[in-house]
């Protein structure tokens, strides 16, 4: 995974979110809603200063 904050090409936050939430549901056996919320919280911590992530999250909140 590319963590170069100046290069937002090739980063698909939908896919990252879906895959991580799916892993939480499978491994931890938690509800889809809780898995999605936990995954999104982690993504906010990891990508919180990434301009591409901020644009993506703004689209979710709209």
HULINKA-V755922 format. One record per residue. N is the residue number from 1. RES is the residue in three letters. PSI is psi in radians with two decimals (* if undefined). D_LAST is the distance of its C-alpha to the last C-alpha in whole Angstrom. Layout:
n: (N/N)
res: (RES/RES)
psi: (PSI/PSI)
d_last: (D_LAST/D_LAST)
This chain:
n: (1/2/3/4/5/6/7/8/9/10/11/12/13/14/15/16/17/18/19/20/21/22/23/24/25/26/27/28/29/30/31/32/33/34/35/36/37/38/39/40/41/42/43/44/45/46/47/48/49/50/51/52/53/54/55/56/57/58/59/60/61/62)
res: (UNK/UNK/UNK/UNK/UNK/UNK/UNK/UNK/UNK/UNK/UNK/UNK/UNK/UNK/UNK/UNK/UNK/UNK/UNK/UNK/UNK/UNK/UNK/UNK/UNK/UNK/UNK/UNK/UNK/UNK/UNK/UNK/UNK/UNK/UNK/UNK/UNK/UNK/UNK/UNK/UNK/UNK/UNK/UNK/UNK/UNK/UNK/UNK/UNK/UNK/UNK/UNK/UNK/UNK/UNK/UNK/UNK/UNK/UNK/UNK/UNK/UNK)
psi: (2.41/2.09/0.32/1.92/-0.27/-0.17/1.78/0.24/2.41/-0.03/2.12/1.68/-0.53/-0.80/-0.73/-0.80/-0.84/-0.84/-0.75/-0.76/-0.69/-0.71/-0.72/-0.71/-0.68/-0.87/-0.77/-0.15/0.88/2.89/2.69/-0.68/-0.80/-0.68/-0.75/-0.74/-0.74/-0.73/-0.75/-0.66/-0.73/-0.73/-0.65/-0.65/-0.70/-0.79/0.20/-0.49/0.06/2.10/-0.64/-0.68/-0.73/-0.66/-0.71/-0.82/-0.62/-0.64/-0.58/-0.64/-0.23/*)
d_last: (27/27/26/26/24/25/24/21/23/23/21/18/16/15/19/20/18/19/23/23/21/24/27/26/26/29/31/30/30/27/24/21/19/21/21/17/17/20/19/16/18/20/18/17/20/21/19/18/19/19/17/16/14/12/11/10/9/6/5/6/4/0)
